[in-house]
Amino acid sequence: MSAMRHIHVPHDERGLTLIEVLAALTIFFAILLPLTSVYTKGVSLYATTRTQTDLRNEADFVLGDIMRTLREHREPDNPVNGSPVSSFELENYPSDSEETLRRIFSHRLAGGMMDETARSAVQNAALVYYRSVKLVSRDPNNQDEEKITQSSVSRVGYVLSETLPAGTNGLYQRFPIQDDRYLIDGLFEMTTDGSQKLIVYLLIAPRGEQITTSDGEITQFRTVEDVEAELNRLRDANENKLPGYIHLVRTEFAVNDLIRG
């Protein structure tokens, strides 16, 4: 038998040089860092978009309830004298935040939402609904015959403010406000040109949530004064539009039986 020959295959035992390692790391980080930046921006954009969507949805909910209130309380004219048997009016509802709200809605970052004319017309008000109630008596000898003996007026007020006046005994109700999640406040205005429109200015922002702004600042809203302070800070930083975490709305409702309070 022939002897088995051992074949030796040489191995390259030099390994990687320091320059090769550094080159590999440079390429790795050149790819990783842009991807990290894109991911971070994507997460931030998603959070901003979600906040904007939540605030818009809440605004739609509050404004929708105002619209339903106006529509559901419609009644036909009194057939006797042609005067409305129900109506809405604005009653002054004093608030320490009224002037702050005026400044917010007329702020440069609000984009001209409220002009000087509107500033003198809007008020922190209760939208009060008056309903005429007819009291009817019947002749005991003729139950089919009705006789209107008296008319009285009942009313209920709806407000955007987060606090209700003391001693109202349920007279005032708030338009739906989720106190634990959102800071919600606003003003009402009535048109004076005879078009019978109720104008609503609505402010919504996350309540108590710590927000990291685009320039790295931390902000938090507990009162409308906090919102104004943030708008002023952004204005001084030469920002030119509202941030996604502050939502301001101006909308109009046609109301045929609205009288000025």
C-alpha positions in Angstrom: 0.0 0.0 0.0 1.2 3.4 -0.8 1.7 5.8 2.0 -0.9 8.4 2.4 0.3 11.8 1.7 -0.7 14.7 4.0 -1.5 17.8 2.0 -0.9 21.0 3.9 -3.2 23.9 2.9 -1.7 27.2 3.9 -4.0 29.6 5.9 -3.9 33.4 5.9 -3.4 34.2 9.6 -2.9 38.0 9.2 -6.6 38.9 10.3 -8.0 42.4 9.9 -5.8 45.4 10.1 -6.8 48.4 12.2 -7.4 50.4 9.0 -9.8 47.8 7.7 -11.7 47.8 11.0 -12.0 51.5 11.0 -13.1 51.5 7.4 -15.9 49.0 8.2 -17.0 51.0 11.2 -17.1 54.1 9.1 -19.3 52.5 6.5 -21.5 51.0 9.2 -22.2 54.3 10.9 -22.5 56.1 7.6 -25.5 53.8 6.9 -26.9 53.6 10.5 -26.9 57.3 11.3 -29.2 58.5 8.4 -31.5 55.5 9.2 -31.7 56.5 12.8 -32.4 60.1 11.9 -35.2 59.0 9.5 -36.6 56.7 12.2 -36.6 59.5 14.9 -38.2 62.0 12.5 -40.8 59.4 11.6 -41.7 58.7 15.2 -41.9 62.5 15.9 -44.1 63.0 12.9 -46.4 60.2 13.9 -46.8 61.6 17.4 -47.5 65.1 16.0 -50.0 63.8 13.5 -51.8 61.7 16.2 -52.0 64.7 18.5 -53.4 66.9 15.7 -56.0 64.2 14.8 -57.1 63.8 18.4 -57.5 67.6 18.8 -59.5 67.9 15.6 -61.7 65.0 16.6 -62.4 66.5 20.0 -63.2 69.9 18.4 -65.6 68.2 16.0 -67.3 66.5 19.0 -67.8 69.8 20.9 -68.9 71.7 17.8 -71.2 68.9 16.8 -72.9 69.0 20.2 -73.4 72.8 19.9 -75.0 72.2 16.5 -77.2 69.4 17.9 -78.3 71.6 20.8 -79.4 74.4 18.4 -81.2 72.0 16.1 -83.0 69.9 18.6 -84.5 72.8 20.4 -86.2 74.2 17.4 -89.9 74.6 17.7 -92.5 76.0 15.3 -93.8 79.6 15.7 -96.6 80.2 18.1 -99.8 79.8 15.9 -101.6 82.4 18.0 -99.4 85.5 17.6 -96.6 84.3 15.3 -93.9 84.9 17.9 -91.3 82.1 18.6 -92.1 79.8 21.4 -88.4 79.2 22.0 -85.2 81.1 21.5 -81.5 81.3 22.3 -79.6 84.3 23.6 -76.1 85.0 24.8 -75.8 85.9 28.5 -72.5 87.3 29.8 -70.6 84.7 31.7 -67.7 86.5 33.5 -64.4 84.7 33.3 -60.8 85.6 34.3 -59.7 84.0 31.1 -61.8 86.1 28.7 -59.2 88.7 27.8 -56.6 86.0 27.5 -58.8 84.1 25.0 -59.3 87.3 23.0 -55.5 87.7 22.7 -55.0 84.1 21.8 -57.6 84.1 18.9 -56.2 87.4 17.6 -52.6 86.3 18.0 -50.3 86.5 14.9 -49.9 82.7 14.9 -53.7 82.3 14.8 -53.6 83.7 11.3 -56.0 86.5 11.6 -58.8 84.4 13.1 -60.1 87.3 15.1 -59.9 90.9 13.9 -60.3 94.1 16.0 -64.1 94.2 15.2 -64.6 90.7 16.4 -62.5 91.4 19.6 -65.1 94.0 20.7 -68.0 91.7 19.9 -67.0 88.3 21.3 -67.7 87.4 24.9 -67.3 84.6 27.3 -70.9 83.8 27.4 -73.6 81.2 28.2 -75.8 80.2 25.3 -79.1 80.3 27.1 -82.1 78.5 25.7 -85.6 79.9 26.5 -88.7 77.8 26.0 -92.2 78.9 26.4 -94.3 76.4 28.3 -98.1 76.6 28.0 -100.1 75.4 31.0 -103.4 73.9 29.9 -106.5 73.4 32.0 -109.6 71.3 31.1 -113.2 71.8 31.8 -114.2 68.9 34.1 -117.6 68.8 32.4 -116.0 68.7 28.9 -112.7 66.9 28.8 -112.4 67.5 25.1 -112.2 71.2 25.5 -108.8 72.7 26.3 -108.2 76.2 27.6 -104.8 77.8 27.8 -104.8 79.6 31.2 -101.1 80.6 31.6 -97.7 80.6 29.9 -94.4 80.3 31.6 -90.8 80.2 30.4 -88.2 77.6 31.3 -84.5 77.9 30.4 -81.2 76.1 30.4 -77.8 77.5 29.7 -74.8 75.9 27.9 -71.3 77.1 28.5 -67.8 76.4 27.2 -66.1 77.3 30.4 -64.9 74.5 32.6 -66.4 75.9 35.8 -70.1 76.6 36.4 -71.5 79.4 38.5 -72.3 78.6 42.1 -75.9 78.1 43.0 -77.1 77.4 39.4 -79.0 74.3 40.5 -78.5 72.6 37.2 -79.5 75.6 35.1 -76.2 75.6 33.3 -74.7 72.6 31.5 -71.3 72.4 29.9 -70.8 71.4 26.3 -69.0 68.0 26.5 -65.5 68.6 27.9 -63.1 65.8 28.8 -61.4 67.6 31.7 -58.8 64.9 32.3 -57.4 65.0 28.7 -58.0 68.3 27.1 -57.9 72.0 28.0 -61.0 73.4 26.3 -62.3 76.9 26.3 -63.8 79.4 23.9 -65.8 82.5 23.1 -69.2 83.2 21.4 -70.0 86.0 19.0 -73.3 87.0 17.3 -73.4 88.6 13.9 -74.9 92.1 13.7 -75.8 92.2 10.0 -79.2 90.5 10.5 -77.9 87.1 9.2 -78.6 85.4 12.6 -75.3 83.6 13.0 -73.6 82.3 16.1 -69.8 82.3 15.8 -67.8 80.0 18.0 -64.1 80.4 18.8 -62.8 77.2 20.3 -59.4 76.4 21.9 -58.3 72.8 22.5 -54.9 71.6 23.7 -53.6 68.6 25.6 -54.1 69.1 29.4 -51.2 68.5 31.7 -49.2 66.5 29.2 -45.5 67.3 28.8 -44.8 68.2 25.2 -41.4 68.4 23.6 -41.5 71.1 21.0 -39.6 71.1 17.7 -36.8 73.2 19.2 -36.4 70.9 22.1 -38.3 72.9 24.7 -40.7 71.2 27.2 -44.1 72.8 27.6 -47.3 71.9 29.5 -50.8 73.3 29.4 -52.9 73.6 32.6 -54.6 77.0 31.8 -55.3 79.2 28.8 -52.5 81.5 30.1 -50.1 78.6 29.5 -51.3 78.5 25.9 -50.8 82.2 25.4 -47.3 82.0 26.9 -46.3 79.2 24.5 -47.7 81.2 21.5 -45.7 84.2 22.6 -42.5 82.1 22.9 -43.0 80.7 19.4 -43.7 84.2 18.1 -40.4 85.5 19.6 -38.6 82.5 18.0 -40.0 83.8 14.6 -42.3 80.8 14.1 -45.1 81.6 11.6 -47.7 79.0 12.2 -49.6 77.2 15.0 -47.9 74.1 16.5 -49.7 70.8 16.1 -50.4 70.7 19.8 -52.6 73.8 19.9 -55.8 73.7 18.0 -57.9 76.9 17.3 -61.2 76.8 15.5 -63.6 79.5 14.2 -66.9 78.3 12.9 -70.4 79.7 12.3 -73.9 78.3 12.9 -77.1 79.7 11.4 -79.7 80.3 14.1 -83.1 81.7 13.3 -84.2 82.4 16.8 -81.0 83.8 18.3 -81.3 87.1 20.2 -78.6 89.2 21.5 -78.2 89.2 25.2 
